[in-house]
Amino acid sequence: MPLQTRLTDALGIEHPILLAPMDLVASGQLAAVVSRAGGLGLIGGGYGNAEWLEQEFAAAGNAKVGCGFITWSLARKPELLDLVLRYQPVAVMLSFGDPTPFASKIKESGAKLICQVQSLAQAKEAAAAAADILVAQGTEAGGHGVTRTTLTLVPEIVDAFPGVPVVAAGGIADGRGLAAVLMLGADGALMGTRFYASQEAQGHPEAKQRIIEARGDDTLRSIVFDISRRNIWPQPYTGRVIRNAHAGRWYGHEAELLEHQHEEAQRYTEARERGDFDVAAVIAGEAVALIHSAPPAAEIVDRIILEAEARLARGTRLIVS
């Protein structure tokens, strides 16, 4: 039985699965594959690079895709929104900041406004900006976030905004996770780490291998990698990465790292360029525990949907009276 929800209806997609717009990793090719498989691929607008965005929208071809931005960074380069809207994206996702300055332009273009939030207060701000879809991101997610867990944040936001489709994010990598958040009241799931470990993701092969080999206990949330790349985020955001030698050296010693930021930033940049992930961070969430291979993204979508459908169909049989 198809998993038709308010999300699939709102976006005109077959499956309630969104590709997280991971900076530089969620390429045009990856977004196109996810969309053609029935979900919606969101190109990772990230901190904003006009040349890269043009290249990736071209790579997406005629696939219906969207794009996601880090809101506080977009505020520094607002012209990038105009660039993206010229490609007539299905949706634009804003995360980590007040969406209000950009909301009307996005909606007037015909694109859906998706706002990712990490608290009820942020959800209220996004709803006030007339967000079409809310993404409730739990702290299990890779990359930047806050402290609330997916399990409690999702139903709280669902209950607070019954008229708005809610998508769950954080810790979801298979059909069990999708089925679980649908039972929490969500209308779908947004996944990043699971699609990072795919053939089409624009990530280093060694980074993908580390995701495959890692377990949930191998991730940590900190600001070490942000300090190391001279990109410290505003409060209250920290970033979840796979623990490595660099994080082990500086975690809990961030003040000392700031004193050595110049030399460590140079070392970090060089490590990232040569694919040395003992120093450079692999940005991934606790869902690494559920990932054991890097198949084509379309296969990931199909597998998740089939498993979720099966789990939901047999759910009542799991209850023993």
N, C-alpha and C positions, 0 to 999 in steps of 0.2 A: 504494500500500500504506500503510495507516494507520501513523503513528508512535506505536505503543503502547509505553510504557516503564513502569518501576516508578513513575514520578511520576504518570502518567495513572491507573495502577491505584490508587495510594495516595489520590489526591484525587477519583477518579471523574470525570475530565475526558476530553475527546476528544483534545486536543492538548497536547504538553509545553511549554506556554508560560505563564509567569506574568507578570503586570503588577507591576512594582516599586512598592511603596507610597510613592511620592514625596509628601513633605509638601505638602499643599494642592493639588497637581496631580493626584494619583490620586484623583479624586472618586468618589462613588457611581455616577454615570452612566457614567464611563469604566470602572470596575471591572465594572459590570453588562454593558456591551457586550462586554468581553473574555471574560467568563464565558459569555455567550450565544453567542459565536463559537467556543467550545470550549476556551478556556484557563481560567485562574483569575485573576480580578481581585482585587487587594488594595488596599483603601482606605488612603490614607496617613494613619495615625494621628500620625506625626511627633512633635512635641513635646507634643501632647496638648491638645485643645480640646473639651470635652464637647459644647458646643452644635453645633460643626461636625461632630463625629462622628455625633451624632443626626440631623442634617440629611442627611448623606451616606448613612447606612444607609437612611434613608427614601427617598432618591433612587434607591437600588439596587433598591428594590421587592422582588419575590420572587426575584430572581436569587441564585444561590449564590455568595457572595463571601467574602473574608477581609479581614484588616486587618493592618497592620504598624506596629510601634512602634520608636522609638529607645530602647533598653533603659535607658540611664542616665537618660534623661528620664522614662521611665515609673516609675522608682524614686521619683521625686519626686511623682508623681501616681498611685499604684497603684490608686486607685478607678476610673480609666479602663478598666482591664482588665475589671473587673466590668461596667461599662457596655457594653463591646463584646461580652462573652460573652452578655449577655442577648439579643443579636441572632442567636445561634447561628451564628457564622461557620464556614465550612468549615475555615479555618486561621487561626492567628495567627503572624505572623512577628516575631521579635525580632532586632535588629541593634545592634551596638556596645555590648556590655556582657555581664555574666554573666547568662545566662537562668535560672539555678537558682531564684531566689526566685519565679519566675512559672510555671515549667514544670509543676508538678503541677496547679495550678489550670486551666491551659489544657487539659492532657490529660484531666483528670477531666470537663471540660465536653463532651468528645467532639470538640473541634477538634484538628486536627493542629498540632503544634508545628514551625514552620520556623525554623531559626536561620541567619542570614547570618554568615559568618565570612571573615576576611581572612588567616588563617594556619593552619598545622597545629595550633599550640597552642590557638587558639580553637576549632578543630574538635573537638579532644579534650575541651575544656570543654563544648561543646554536646552531644557524644555522651554524656558523663557525665550530662548533664541529661535524657537520653532523647529527644533531638530526633528527630522522625519524618523530617525532611528537612533536609539541609544545603545551603545556598547558598554556593558558593565564589565570592567577589567579587574580581575582579582590579582592579588600579589604573587600568585604562582606563575604569572606570565613572565616570559623573557623580556629583556629590555626594561624600559622605565615604567614605574608604577608607584603605588603607595603601599598601604598595609592591610587593606580589607581583603578577605578571602572570597573567592568566587561563590562558594557554597552559601554564604549569607548575603553577600552584596546583590546577587542576581534577584532573588525573590523580593528583597526589600525594594529594589528599583521597579520591579514588575508591579508590586502592590501600589507603589506611589504614583505610577504613571500608566494606568490601565489602558489608556488610549494610544500609547506609543509602542511600536514593536521594540523589544529589547533583545539584544544579542549578548551572549556570554563569551568572555575571553579569559584565558588563564588556566593552564593545566589540562587543556582538552587536546587530545591527539588521536582519538579513535572513536568508534561508534558508541562505545560505552559512555564516553564523555558527552557526546552529542545527545544521546538518549537521556542522560542524567539531567542536563541543563534544560532540555525540553520539559521534563517532569517538574523542574523548578519554576516553570512558567515562561522561560525564554522562548524566543521565536527562531533561534538558530545559534550558530557558534562562529566566532572569528578565531582563526588559528594561524600562528606564526611559526613556532618552532617545528611543528610537524611538516610544514611546507618548506622550511629551510633545508631539511633533509629530504630533498627531492632532486631529481635529475636536472630540472630546469632552473632551479634557484641559482641566482647569480652570487654564489658564495664559493669560497676556496674549498677544494676537495678535502683538505685536512680539517677544516672547520666542520664540515658535514660528518666526517669520520668521528670527530670528538663528540658530536651530538649522539651518534649511534652508540658509542661506547660508554657514555656517561649514564649515571643514575641520578635520581632526584636529589639525593644527598650531596651530589657533587656540585650543586649550584649554590650561589650566595648572592645576596643583594647588598650592594655597597656603592660608594662613589669613587672607588679606586681607579676604575678605568676611565671615568670622566676626568678626574684630575690628570691622569696620565696622557690624555689626548687634548688637554687644555679646553675642555668643553663642559665646565661645571654647570649642572642644571639648577633651576630655581627650586626652592623648597616647595613641597615636601618630597620631591621625587628622588628615588634612588634607582639603580639599574641591576637587574638580575643577569648574571653571566655564569658560565662554567668556571669553577675554581681552577686556577692554574698557578704556576710558580710565582708569577708576578703578584697576583692577588694574595697568595699566601704570605708573601714578604711584607706587603703594605697594609693588609686588612687590619684595622685596629690601630694603624700608625699613620693615619691620613695627614695629620699635622706635620709629621716628619716628611712625608711625601711632598707636601706643598713646598717645604724648604728645598727639596731637590727636584722641583718640577721641571726646571729647564733641561737638565740632563736626562731625566726619566722620560720626558715627552719626546725627546729626540730618539731615545732607545725604543720607545713604544712605536713611533712612526716607522722606524726602520724595520722593526719586527713585523709590523702589519704588512708592509710592502713585500717582505720575503716569505710571508705565510708562517711565521714563527708564533704559534699559539701557546707557547710557554710564557710569552710576554703579552702579546696582543690578546684581547678578550674575544671569546666566542659568545655572542649575546644569545642566550637561549634560556628557556624556562624549565620548571620542574617536570614538564611533559617529556623531557629527554628520557625519563625512566620507561616510557612506553614506546620508544622509537628504536627499531632494530635494523633498519635498512633505509636506503634512499631511492625508492622507486620513482617512476614517472608520476607527476602530480595528478594526472587524470586517474591513475590507478588508486592513488590515495583517496580521492573524492569517492570513487565507486566503492572502495572497501569500507569507508566510514559510513556511507549511506546504507549499504547492505547490512552491516553489523548493527547500526542503530535501529533499522526497521525490524530486524530479528529480535533484538533485545526488547523493544517496545511490544512486539507481538506476543512474546512469551512472558512478559512481566507479571501478569496476573497469576501465572502458573507457579511463580516463585514464592507465592504467599502460602504458607502452611497453616491451616486452621486447626 
